[in-house]
Amino acid sequence: MYTVLFEKIAKRAAVIRNEGDFTDDETGLLRCGKCSEPKQQVVDVYFAHKKIVAFRACRCEREADAREKTALAEHDRRQRQKQLDMGIKSEAFKGYTFDSDDKRNIETTKLCCQFVRHFAEFEALSTGLLFCGDVGGGKSFFAGCIANALIKRNIPVLFTSLRDLVDNRQAAKYCGEELIDLKMYRLFVLDDVGSERLNKADLDTAFCIVDDIYLLQRPLIVTTNLTISQIDNPSSQEIARLYSRIRERAPKAVFISNKKQNRLTEAKAKLAIIDKILGGE
Ligand SMILES: [Zn+2]
């Protein structure tokens, strides 16, 4: 039953002769012409009561193998880096980091840090966050902070918009553009959901994309200027099924208020007091 296997081993051992290789007079085995190490070895297959000549890697072979392994590892590393870099295309979004946070909304900063810290748990639950609230409150900024912090930890995140994903899928279908491979990413950030203008065909495509993310069981972070009531009571059936899918992967709504606006309001209130003082008797 081992005959075929032995023949294969013998065949491999026999076809490795290169120019300059020579036979060792003493052992009868082939030696490398470059490093002089044996390229064959006798293996005692005791259970078959047989000795066979098998392949042996000489130093040149071992070094070539090591070089190939290093090159493959470097290729993998570059691919991973490319994948990480591709996750956030916009330079502006790359600048959304906890380091650049002005801490004006410390509760949200803390919440986002907690999300990053416990990402594995959110990943296991396949759920993310829905950032809603005041315009200018920094919803995209906080989503970007999470994305950049995870990318820094070598976790691939795709920070994008429904519009871009729809455009990519349609361009891939009709113009041969490279389709974004959703499988590569462990978190998706859909920025400014609800602001995009999607016709019926776009909505169908958007649903397919969100459904793919849903089936991949990846967590989702969504930022939107819509209110929860607008998300839960959309204007059409198509939008309803799209938002319902989104809500399944981003069930936790986080209201982000515009603290800057509050500060301005405070400033305005002070101005009114100052005006009163200056204008008074
Ligand atoms: Zn050699």
Boltz pocket constraint, residues with backbone or C-beta under 6 A from the ligand:
constraints:
  - pocket:
      binder: B
      contacts: [[A, 32], [A, 33], [A, 34], [A, 35], [A, 36], [A, 37], [A, 58], [A, 59], [A, 60], [A, 61]]
      max_distance: 6.0
